Amino acid sequence: MSRLLQTFLQTCLRRGRLDVRLPGGAAFSCGDGEGPRAAVALIDPAAPARLLRDPALALGELYVEGGLVVESGDIYDVLEIGLRNLAPGAAHGWIRAQDALRFALRRIRQANDARKARSNVAHHYDLGNALYELFLDSDMQYSCAYFERPGQSLEDAQRAKKRRIAAKLNIEPGQTALDIGCGWGGMALYLDQICGARATGVTLSTEQLERAHARAARLGAAARFRLQDYRAIEETFDRVVSVGMLEHVGAPYLDAFFAKVAGLLNKNGAALIHTIGRPEGPGVTNPWIEKYIFPGGYIPALSELARAIERSGLIIADVEVLRLHYAETLKAWRERFLARRAEAQALYDERFVRMWDFYLAGSEACFRLGQQNVFQIQLVHDVNALPVTRDYMAEGERRLRERERAAPMRLAGE
């Protein structure tokens, strides 16, 4: 198996440099030496067979279990080498065959009915607020920030993200707003406190709901929060926003999601959907991410979203693609997480720390290499619902920035 693994890796990894030490002590190198470099040791005797059988799953499992040790560089460097060489369209035939099988089965693997969706959310988001406080900004924003300038702090970039979304919604005081997948409440509270909207947030996470309720009470905010599946909402709203939630819907439910958004949105309303997206077309969820981090999750392609939106009857009013903003966000999260590694280990264990290090590093590498990005899609029923040029967005950001200075709001972590 060791010889087969060497042949496999040397065939696949042609750019960069990866040095591999096998369980028996033999070693070999892959790549042309240009670009990222790293060295790993395979400790688990079964590692070669596992990597050959399912590299996309086994790499993360071996790293988490301690069966693969990074001896030079860190796990980000290892993942960058792999992603540079195994990008869609350039992967080894065996990997493409596995992806094709997973694609054929994705409707089964992403069967996110209301019961399953609640379980999948709990798997990730109910790990405890103490974990997320280790690495998120003080507003507990667990989605892509918007970096307006180099060197901007994570706190400022997350505030800029909320400001930009609110400006795109063109929201006015007194209007009703729904936040689907509201997290710890930061976006809905921004719409309430800064924009003067009557905001409602829904989540399936009990941990997030508890924090959102507490924060609203502390601020004296009118915003309401509910533990509710988006499919069960019966009211209609002037504005609908969803930030980082669509990734949990699953490919089989994209039509249902946008049909529901259409039903939730008033005739003259506007919606803003902020989601991670894949640039290369429909695909599959990485099996390690699916098993350990986001069960039932799927990163949609813009083509899949466009078809579902068309079938819903909604009109796409604007699309913005945020490219490297999430890479910078994840870089900041991982740095913060590793700086408080001992605290994370005390909350869970060393295996959990390695699992989240792998997740954050791999996610950053995907965005850094352009294999994932973020779409902000603006939707309306009526073509006259919003101004006809984008100038109002910049003007809206300016006004909101002034309001933030005039009446700073307390954040979720304060």
C-alpha positions as MATLAB code, in Angstrom:
seq = 'MSRLLQTFLQTCLRRGRLDVRLPGGAAFSCGDGEGPRAAVALIDPAAPARLLRDPALALGELYVEGGLVVESGDIYDVLEIGLRNLAPGAAHGWIRAQDALRFALRRIRQANDARKARSNVAHHYDLGNALYELFLDSDMQYSCAYFERPGQSLEDAQRAKKRRIAAKLNIEPGQTALDIGCGWGGMALYLDQICGARATGVTLSTEQLERAHARAARLGAAARFRLQDYRAIEETFDRVVSVGMLEHVGAPYLDAFFAKVAGLLNKNGAALIHTIGRPEGPGVTNPWIEKYIFPGGYIPALSELARAIERSGLIIADVEVLRLHYAETLKAWRERFLARRAEAQALYDERFVRMWDFYLAGSEACFRLGQQNVFQIQLVHDVNALPVTRDYMAEGERRLRERERAAPMRLAGE';
ca = [
       0.000    0.000    0.000;
       2.860    2.382    0.750;
       4.219    2.065   -2.776;
       0.750    2.610   -4.246;
       0.287    5.702   -2.082;
       3.631    7.085   -3.253;
       2.628    6.603   -6.901;
      -0.785    8.131   -6.277;
       0.544   11.220   -4.495;
       3.393   11.816   -6.907;
       0.908   11.607   -9.774;
      -1.519   14.048   -8.137;
       0.752   16.526   -6.368;
       2.793   18.230   -9.072;
       2.956   21.799   -7.713;
       4.522   22.807   -4.428;
       6.513   20.378   -2.292;
       5.191   17.759    0.122;
       7.616   15.447    1.925;
       6.002   12.260    3.221;
       7.395    9.856    5.807;
       5.656    6.486    5.779;
       4.826    4.301    8.832;
       7.791    2.045    8.174;
      10.261    4.948    8.017;
      10.639    5.239    4.238;
      10.194    8.715    2.786;
       9.484   10.352   -0.548;
       8.696   13.797   -1.950;
       6.020   15.136   -4.276;
       5.837   18.252   -6.414;
       8.105   20.626   -8.269;
       9.301   22.569   -5.221;
       7.663   25.803   -6.396;
       5.174   27.400   -4.015;
       3.971   26.047   -0.653;
       6.051   23.417    1.150;
       5.242   21.048    4.006;
       6.275   17.710    5.468;
       4.074   15.071    7.078;
       4.644   11.767    8.855;
       2.111    8.954    8.660;
       2.012    7.324   12.093;
      -1.004    5.049   11.660;
       0.028    1.831    9.853;
      -3.363    1.849    8.114;
      -2.881    5.410    6.843;
      -1.722    4.525    3.298;
      -4.720    2.275    2.676;
      -7.134    4.821    4.153;
      -5.727    7.662    2.062;
      -5.925    5.585   -1.092;
      -9.483    4.480   -0.401;
     -10.932    7.944    0.303;
      -8.372   10.776    0.492;
     -10.953   13.545    0.952;
     -12.271   11.884    4.108;
      -9.158   10.164    5.431;
      -6.807   13.168    5.457;
      -8.898   15.039    8.021;
      -9.603   11.925   10.072;
      -5.935   10.988   10.269;
      -4.936   14.528   11.274;
      -7.579   14.668   13.999;
      -6.720   11.200   15.322;
      -2.975   11.886   15.350;
      -2.342    9.302   12.629;
      -0.858   12.056   10.460;
       1.566   14.549   11.988;
       2.732   17.743   10.302;
       6.505   17.922   10.747;
       7.221   21.054    8.711;
       4.854   23.931    8.031;
       1.363   23.494    9.429;
      -1.896   21.895    8.364;
      -2.830   24.978    6.313;
       0.258   24.428    4.132;
      -0.626   20.763    3.637;
      -4.172   21.639    2.639;
      -3.041   24.416    0.315;
      -0.787   21.986   -1.551;
      -3.631   19.503   -1.858;
      -6.180   22.066   -3.019;
      -3.816   23.604   -5.562;
      -3.299   20.229   -7.160;
      -6.729   18.668   -6.741;
      -8.877   21.591   -7.874;
     -12.120   20.762   -9.701;
     -11.332   19.644  -13.217;
      -7.759   18.690  -12.346;
      -8.349   15.933   -9.800;
      -7.214   12.324  -10.191;
      -9.709   10.009  -11.908;
     -10.361    8.043   -8.695;
     -11.264   11.250   -6.853;
     -13.544   12.350   -9.697;
     -15.278    8.959   -9.583;
     -15.900    9.294   -5.841;
     -17.262   12.802   -6.321;
     -19.577   11.551   -9.075;
     -20.991    8.896   -6.733;
     -21.468   11.440   -3.953;
     -23.204   13.769   -6.409;
     -25.604   10.983   -7.381;
     -26.447   10.401   -3.697;
     -26.615   13.999   -2.525;
     -30.408   14.193   -2.458;
     -30.381   11.364    0.066;
     -27.448   12.712    2.094;
     -29.034   16.188    2.265;
     -32.540   15.140    3.282;
     -32.991   18.166    5.548;
     -36.612   17.918    6.617;
     -37.591   19.976    9.684;
     -36.531   17.270   12.173;
     -33.210   16.570   10.475;
     -32.457   20.275   10.029;
     -32.844   20.828   13.792;
     -30.486   17.918   14.525;
     -27.905   19.156   12.010;
     -27.948   22.667   13.477;
     -27.515   21.317   17.009;
     -24.473   19.301   15.870;
     -22.571   22.504   15.120;
     -24.226   25.518   16.700;
     -25.156   24.034   20.081;
     -21.572   23.166   20.978;
     -21.735   25.988   23.511;
     -21.398   29.751   23.290;
     -18.094   29.560   25.168;
     -16.488   27.920   22.131;
     -17.542   30.657   19.708;
     -16.507   33.378   22.125;
     -12.930   32.118   21.740;
     -12.587   33.282   18.142;
     -15.536   35.340   16.907;
     -15.740   39.119   17.104;
     -17.542   40.703   20.038;
     -20.816   40.766   18.078;
     -20.636   36.985   17.547;
     -20.840   37.244   13.758;
     -20.236   33.737   12.386;
     -20.192   34.649    8.685;
     -18.023   36.445    6.158;
     -16.912   39.922    7.213;
     -16.504   42.785    4.755;
     -12.971   44.207    4.758;
     -13.122   47.744    3.406;
      -9.372   48.328    3.669;
      -6.151   46.384    4.391;
      -5.446   45.899    8.068;
      -9.032   46.528    9.150;
      -9.885   44.775   12.405;
     -12.294   41.848   12.447;
     -14.643   43.858   14.670;
     -14.813   46.743   12.177;
     -15.101   44.409    9.183;
     -18.054   42.571   10.717;
     -19.748   45.885   11.454;
     -19.101   46.888    7.831;
     -20.773   43.653    6.679;
     -23.954   44.421    8.618;
     -23.907   48.025    7.406;
     -23.518   46.952    3.772;
     -26.365   44.461    3.992;
     -28.651   46.982    5.673;
     -27.835   49.544    2.992;
     -28.679   47.059    0.243;
     -32.011   46.371    1.923;
     -32.751   50.123    1.756;
     -34.670   49.682    4.989;
     -36.678   52.487    6.529;
     -37.728   53.052   10.165;
     -40.870   51.156   11.077;
     -40.580   48.544    8.354;
     -40.783   44.890    9.335;
     -37.722   42.707    8.794;
     -37.115   38.978    9.106;
     -33.663   37.454    9.677;
     -33.682   33.771    8.663;
     -30.953   31.967   10.579;
     -30.318   34.873   12.923;
     -27.429   33.355   14.887;
     -26.782   35.215   18.134;
     -28.947   38.114   17.016;
     -26.419   40.639   15.753;
     -27.968   41.360   12.345;
     -31.551   41.619   13.601;
     -30.451   43.870   16.466;
     -28.548   46.090   14.026;
     -31.717   46.480   11.962;
     -33.626   47.266   15.170;
     -31.180   49.613   16.878;
     -29.507   51.369   13.942;
     -32.164   51.189   11.216;
     -35.308   51.461   13.351;
     -36.898   48.370   11.842;
     -39.248   45.988   13.622;
     -37.034   42.935   13.368;
     -37.723   39.249   13.960;
     -35.021   36.591   13.983;
     -35.475   32.822   13.744;
     -32.923   30.126   14.546;
     -32.878   26.389   15.225;
     -30.100   26.671   17.811;
     -31.167   26.806   21.474;
     -27.752   28.201   22.460;
     -28.027   31.030   19.960;
     -31.632   31.782   20.903;
     -30.783   32.110   24.597;
     -28.007   34.604   23.851;
     -30.168   36.588   21.388;
     -32.995   36.878   23.936;
     -30.596   38.003   26.667;
     -28.957   40.540   24.436;
     -32.261   42.027   23.257;
     -33.410   42.381   26.867;
     -30.149   44.075   27.864;
     -30.486   46.575   25.010;
     -34.175   47.154   25.583;
     -34.638   46.236   21.922;
     -37.986   45.531   20.302;
     -36.460   42.769   18.151;
     -38.037   39.357   18.683;
     -36.342   35.980   18.413;
     -37.917   32.560   17.953;
     -36.804   28.934   17.817;
     -38.451   28.179   14.497;
     -37.822   26.542   11.144;
     -38.104   29.066    8.322;
     -40.671   26.818    6.639;
     -43.074   27.324    9.561;
     -43.144   31.152    9.454;
     -46.578   32.486    8.514;
     -46.219   36.309    8.548;
     -45.062   38.527    5.710;
     -42.367   41.202    5.933;
     -41.126   44.324    4.196;
     -37.552   43.042    4.266;
     -36.065   39.552    4.480;
     -32.395   38.852    5.136;
     -30.490   35.605    5.495;
     -26.769   35.572    6.253;
     -24.866   32.280    6.129;
     -27.943   30.091    6.511;
     -28.603   28.964    2.925;
     -25.542   26.692    3.124;
     -27.542   24.498    5.538;
     -30.627   24.158    3.339;
     -29.257   21.428    1.068;
     -29.459   21.120   -2.710;
     -32.855   19.345   -2.715;
     -34.444   22.238   -0.804;
     -33.249   25.272   -2.784;
     -36.563   25.551   -4.627;
     -38.495   25.310   -1.363;
     -36.293   27.931    0.298;
     -36.735   30.574   -2.380;
     -40.433   29.793   -2.761;
     -40.769   30.439    0.975;
     -38.795   33.694    0.738;
     -41.169   34.773   -2.040;
     -44.129   34.023    0.200;
     -42.611   35.853    3.183;
     -41.839   39.008    1.230;
     -44.422   41.747    0.806;
     -45.241   42.891   -2.718;
     -43.009   45.962   -2.518;
     -40.399   44.294   -0.311;
     -36.750   43.390   -0.814;
     -34.641   40.437    0.326;
     -30.881   39.994    0.645;
     -29.424   36.486    0.672;
     -25.770   36.248    1.745;
     -24.335   32.781    1.138;
     -21.111   30.945    0.442;
     -21.057   29.766   -3.168;
     -19.011   27.579   -5.461;
     -17.709   29.202   -8.673;
     -17.179   26.033  -10.699;
     -20.769   24.796  -10.919;
     -22.863   22.234   -8.998;
     -20.825   19.807   -6.909;
     -20.698   17.900   -3.643;
     -19.921   18.659   -0.036;
     -16.474   17.584    1.131;
     -17.103   14.271    2.953;
     -15.042   15.218    6.017;
     -16.897   18.527    6.410;
     -20.213   16.733    5.916;
     -19.439   14.075    8.526;
     -17.792   16.145   11.253;
     -18.647   19.835   10.824;
     -21.803   20.581    8.805;
     -23.975   17.466    8.333;
     -26.560   18.057    5.647;
     -24.763   21.185    4.422;
     -24.144   22.141    0.805;
     -22.396   25.103   -0.840;
     -24.516   25.982   -3.908;
     -23.343   27.208   -7.281;
     -24.707   30.496   -8.616;
     -26.342   28.581  -11.468;
     -28.295   26.451   -8.967;
     -29.396   29.539   -7.059;
     -30.449   31.364  -10.216;
     -32.630   28.479  -11.383;
     -34.322   28.161   -7.986;
     -34.922   31.929   -7.821;
     -36.424   31.933  -11.319;
     -38.819   29.160  -10.361;
     -39.871   31.090   -7.228;
     -41.078   34.054   -9.268;
     -38.688   36.448   -7.524;
     -36.566   38.873   -9.545;
     -32.813   39.173   -9.053;
     -32.176   42.887   -8.556;
     -28.447   42.795   -7.756;
     -25.608   40.308   -7.248;
     -22.262   41.024   -5.605;
     -19.456   38.480   -5.377;
     -17.164   38.785   -2.355;
     -13.989   36.899   -3.164;
     -11.199   37.070   -0.580;
     -13.209   38.595    2.254;
     -13.989   35.189    3.756;
     -10.373   34.101    3.476;
      -9.406   37.072    5.644;
     -12.262   36.358    8.047;
     -11.219   32.730    8.465;
      -7.583   33.704    8.874;
      -8.576   35.972   11.774;
     -10.787   33.277   13.314;
      -8.067   30.634   13.115;
      -5.443   32.954   14.618;
      -7.774   33.754   17.501;
      -8.721   30.103   17.982;
      -5.116   28.898   18.076;
      -4.118   31.746   20.406;
      -6.657   30.317   22.870;
      -5.964   26.684   22.082;
      -5.565   25.730   25.740;
      -9.006   27.118   26.547;
     -10.564   25.209   23.668;
      -8.872   22.028   24.838;
     -10.176   22.607   28.363;
     -13.700   22.953   26.980;
     -13.394   19.784   24.897;
     -10.144   17.895   24.219;
      -7.082   17.894   21.970;
      -8.873   15.889   19.306;
     -11.578   18.576   19.080;
      -8.927   21.297   18.791;
      -7.267   19.498   15.865;
     -10.671   18.995   14.228;
     -11.469   22.711   14.343;
      -7.975   23.691   13.291;
      -8.383   21.455   10.226;
     -11.838   22.920    9.498;
     -10.738   26.553    9.771;
      -7.482   26.013    7.855;
      -9.159   24.093    5.040;
     -11.931   26.651    4.724;
      -9.460   29.524    4.527;
      -7.436   27.725    1.865;
     -10.565   27.143   -0.258;
     -11.407   30.844   -0.253;
      -7.791   31.933   -0.649;
      -7.461   29.828   -3.801;
     -10.785   30.966   -5.259;
     -12.525   27.609   -4.917;
     -15.294   29.215   -2.862;
     -16.604   32.746   -2.589;
     -19.612   34.616   -1.177;
     -22.679   35.787   -3.077;
     -24.936   38.613   -1.921;
     -28.132   38.319   -3.956;
     -30.808   40.986   -3.784;
     -34.365   39.871   -4.603;
     -37.663   41.674   -5.225;
     -41.162   40.970   -6.484;
     -41.514   44.357   -8.180;
     -38.832   45.944  -10.379;
     -39.797   49.332   -8.900;
     -39.195   48.261   -5.292;
     -35.686   49.740   -5.156;
     -33.837   52.687   -6.761;
     -32.682   52.022  -10.310;
     -28.982   52.747   -9.695;
     -26.664   51.388   -7.016;
     -25.833   54.882   -5.702;
     -28.350   54.468   -2.893;
     -26.238   51.653   -1.418;
     -23.192   53.858   -0.863;
     -25.378   56.664    0.425;
     -27.090   54.220    2.771;
     -23.759   53.034    4.148;
     -22.745   56.638    4.796;
     -25.959   57.386    6.717;
     -25.714   54.192    8.735;
     -22.098   54.909    9.637;
     -23.204   58.291   10.993;
     -25.929   56.645   13.066;
     -23.431   54.153   14.475;
     -21.208   57.013   15.625;
     -24.123   58.936   17.102;
     -25.559   56.000   19.068;
     -23.110   53.087   19.384;
     -24.888   49.847   20.198;
     -23.688   47.279   22.688;
     -22.527   44.043   21.083;
     -23.362   40.417   21.851;
     -20.130   39.805   23.725;
     -20.330   42.939   25.840;
];
